[in-house]
Amino acid sequence: MLGLAKRVGARFLLTSTSEVYGDPLQHPQVETYWGNVNPIGVRSCYDEGKRTAETLTMDYHRGAGVEVRIARIFNTYGPRMCIDDGRVVSNFVAQALRKEPLTVYGDGKQTRSFQYVSDLVEGLMRLMEGEHVGPFNLGNPGEFTMLELAQSSGPTQDDPHKEKPDITKAKDLLGWEPKVPLRKGLPMMVSDFRQRIFGDHKQDVASAA
């Protein structure tokens, strides 16, 4: 894709991830932090893959003059997510709707920050329309433990203990910050999941009647 962008003169967007910070020793994470990543762990293919993608993107920018933009995306949620994709918000919402026990790994004290999808889209648009390469953290600094999230709706190996973006750079250079708090975004996601989990069943019952 970078080669294609070079050939046609396109602006290239890399949607990187907060996982480039690994299990961070700095909290919250700023873009200048290099991270704390296990290069041979069970999650390394994702963490190091994204770090390599950032490296290649910057090499093409510096060496070939390709216009690039880099966003480091923190946990994002919202309607139309895959119901059984294994992500923590999806798991909790689907399990709660099905009246199943909520799966909380470890002691539940790991923290995450969750941004609503519309906030992310706005951030990506501002990034692409602006003149700054990045990288930029795009996430919601509101921080929740897994137990707190479970109440609203052993840990996996190398799972980050704390994830929280410092979005000062995005505020200053892109004029962006998230607007949708979890207490407003989560009900919209729940409504979508409820319709998809139970909607077809209700229609079948109505048709049979």
C-alpha positions as CSV (number, residue, x, y, z in Angstrom):
1,M,0.0,0.0,0.0
2,L,2.9,2.3,0.7
3,G,4.3,1.5,-2.7
4,L,0.9,2.3,-4.3
5,A,0.7,5.6,-2.4
6,K,4.2,6.5,-3.7
7,R,3.3,5.7,-7.3
8,V,0.0,7.6,-7.4
9,G,0.9,10.4,-5.0
10,A,-1.8,9.5,-2.4
11,R,-1.9,10.4,1.2
12,F,-1.5,7.3,3.3
13,L,-3.2,6.6,6.6
14,L,-1.8,4.0,9.0
15,T,-4.3,3.0,11.7
16,S,-1.8,1.8,14.3
17,T,-2.7,0.9,17.9
18,S,-2.1,1.6,21.6
19,E,-0.6,-1.9,21.6
20,V,2.7,-0.4,20.3
21,Y,3.2,0.7,23.9
22,G,3.0,-2.9,25.1
23,D,2.6,-3.2,28.8
24,P,3.5,0.4,29.4
25,L,5.7,1.6,32.3
26,Q,4.5,5.2,31.6
27,H,0.9,6.2,32.5
28,P,-0.8,7.8,30.7
29,Q,1.0,7.1,27.4
30,V,2.3,9.9,25.3
31,E,3.4,9.6,21.7
32,T,7.1,10.0,22.5
33,Y,7.0,6.9,24.8
34,W,8.8,4.0,23.0
35,G,6.9,1.3,24.9
36,N,7.6,-1.9,26.8
37,V,7.0,-4.8,24.4
38,N,7.9,-8.4,24.7
39,P,9.2,-9.2,21.2
40,I,8.6,-13.0,21.5
41,G,5.4,-13.1,23.6
42,V,2.1,-14.6,22.5
43,R,0.8,-11.1,21.6
44,S,4.0,-10.1,19.8
45,C,2.8,-10.7,16.3
46,Y,0.2,-7.9,16.7
47,D,2.3,-5.5,18.8
48,E,5.4,-5.8,16.8
49,G,3.5,-6.0,13.5
50,K,2.1,-2.5,14.2
51,R,5.4,-1.2,15.4
52,T,7.0,-2.4,12.1
53,A,4.2,-0.9,10.1
54,E,4.9,2.5,11.8
55,T,8.6,2.0,11.0
56,L,7.9,1.3,7.3
57,T,5.5,4.2,7.1
58,M,8.0,6.7,8.4
59,D,10.7,5.2,6.1
60,Y,8.6,5.8,3.1
61,H,7.8,9.3,4.4
62,R,11.4,10.3,5.0
63,G,13.0,8.4,2.1
64,A,10.4,8.6,-0.7
65,G,8.5,11.7,0.3
66,V,5.2,9.9,0.7
67,E,2.5,11.9,2.6
68,V,1.6,9.8,5.6
69,R,-0.5,10.1,8.7
70,I,-0.3,7.8,11.7
71,A,-3.0,7.3,14.3
72,R,-2.5,5.1,17.4
73,I,-6.0,3.9,18.2
74,F,-7.1,3.0,21.7
75,N,-10.0,0.7,22.6
76,T,-13.0,1.7,20.5
77,Y,-16.6,0.4,20.8
78,G,-20.0,1.0,19.2
79,P,-22.8,-0.4,17.1
80,R,-22.1,-3.0,14.4
81,M,-19.2,-4.6,16.1
82,C,-19.0,-8.4,15.8
83,I,-20.9,-9.8,18.6
84,D,-18.5,-12.6,19.4
85,D,-15.2,-10.9,18.4
86,G,-13.6,-11.5,21.8
87,R,-13.2,-7.8,22.6
88,V,-13.9,-7.0,26.2
89,V,-16.9,-4.6,25.5
90,S,-18.4,-7.0,23.0
91,N,-18.0,-9.9,25.4
92,F,-19.6,-8.1,28.4
93,V,-22.6,-6.7,26.4
94,A,-23.3,-10.0,24.6
95,Q,-23.0,-12.0,27.9
96,A,-25.2,-9.6,29.8
97,L,-27.9,-9.7,27.2
98,R,-27.8,-13.5,27.1
99,K,-28.0,-13.5,30.9
100,E,-24.6,-15.3,31.0
101,P,-21.9,-14.8,33.7
102,L,-19.6,-12.0,32.7
103,T,-16.0,-13.1,32.0
104,V,-13.5,-11.0,34.0
105,Y,-9.9,-12.1,33.7
106,G,-7.5,-12.0,36.7
107,D,-8.6,-9.6,39.5
108,G,-10.4,-7.2,37.1
109,K,-8.2,-4.3,38.1
110,Q,-6.7,-3.9,34.7
111,T,-7.7,-0.5,33.3
112,R,-8.8,0.4,29.8
113,S,-10.0,3.6,28.1
114,F,-13.0,3.3,25.7
115,Q,-13.9,5.7,22.9
116,Y,-17.1,5.7,21.0
117,V,-16.7,5.0,17.3
118,S,-18.0,8.4,16.1
119,D,-15.3,10.1,18.1
120,L,-12.6,8.0,16.4
121,V,-14.0,8.7,12.9
122,E,-13.9,12.4,13.7
123,G,-10.3,12.1,14.8
124,L,-9.2,10.2,11.7
125,M,-10.9,12.7,9.4
126,R,-9.2,15.6,11.2
127,L,-5.9,13.8,11.0
128,M,-6.2,13.1,7.2
129,E,-7.4,16.7,6.5
130,G,-4.6,18.3,8.5
131,E,-0.9,18.8,7.9
132,H,0.6,16.8,10.8
133,V,2.1,13.4,10.3
134,G,1.7,12.1,13.8
135,P,1.7,9.7,15.4
136,F,-1.4,10.8,17.3
137,N,-3.1,9.0,20.2
138,L,-6.8,8.7,19.4
139,G,-8.7,7.5,22.4
140,N,-10.8,8.6,25.4
141,P,-8.8,9.3,28.5
142,G,-11.7,8.2,30.7
143,E,-10.3,5.2,32.5
144,F,-12.2,2.2,33.8
145,T,-11.2,-1.1,35.5
146,M,-12.6,-4.3,34.0
147,L,-14.8,-4.7,37.1
148,E,-16.2,-1.2,36.7
149,L,-16.9,-2.0,33.0
150,A,-18.6,-5.2,34.0
151,Q,-20.8,-3.4,36.5
152,S,-21.7,-0.9,33.7
153,S,-23.0,-3.4,31.2
154,G,-5.9,-15.4,35.4
155,P,-5.2,-12.3,33.0
156,T,-4.1,-13.3,29.5
157,Q,-0.3,-13.4,29.0
158,D,1.3,-10.0,28.2
159,D,-2.1,-8.2,28.5
160,P,-1.4,-4.6,29.4
161,H,-2.2,-3.7,33.0
162,K,-3.0,-0.1,32.2
163,E,-4.0,1.7,29.0
164,K,-4.8,5.4,29.0
165,P,-4.0,7.8,26.2
166,D,-2.5,11.2,26.7
167,I,-4.3,13.1,23.9
168,T,-2.7,16.6,24.5
169,K,-1.1,16.4,21.1
170,A,-4.3,15.7,19.3
171,K,-6.1,18.5,21.2
172,D,-3.4,21.0,20.4
173,L,-2.6,20.1,16.7
174,L,-5.9,18.6,15.5
175,G,-8.4,20.4,17.7
176,W,-9.8,17.0,18.6
177,E,-11.1,15.4,21.7
178,P,-13.7,12.7,22.3
179,K,-17.3,13.9,23.1
180,V,-19.2,10.7,23.9
181,P,-18.7,9.3,27.5
182,L,-19.1,5.6,28.2
183,R,-22.4,6.1,30.0
184,K,-23.9,7.5,26.8
185,G,-22.2,5.4,24.2
186,L,-22.7,2.0,25.9
187,P,-26.5,2.1,25.8
188,M,-26.4,2.7,22.0
189,M,-24.2,-0.3,21.6
190,V,-26.4,-2.4,23.8
191,S,-29.5,-1.4,21.8
192,D,-27.7,-2.5,18.6
193,F,-26.6,-5.8,20.1
194,R,-30.0,-6.5,21.5
195,Q,-31.6,-6.1,18.1
196,R,-29.1,-8.4,16.4
197,I,-29.1,-11.1,19.1
198,F,-32.9,-11.2,19.6
199,G,-34.4,-9.3,16.6
200,D,-34.5,-12.2,14.1
201,H,-35.9,-14.5,16.8
202,K,-38.8,-12.1,17.6
203,Q,-39.6,-11.7,13.9
204,D,-39.7,-15.5,13.5
205,V,-42.1,-15.8,16.5
206,A,-44.3,-13.0,15.0
207,S,-44.4,-14.8,11.6
208,A,-45.3,-18.1,13.2
209,A,-48.2,-16.5,15.1
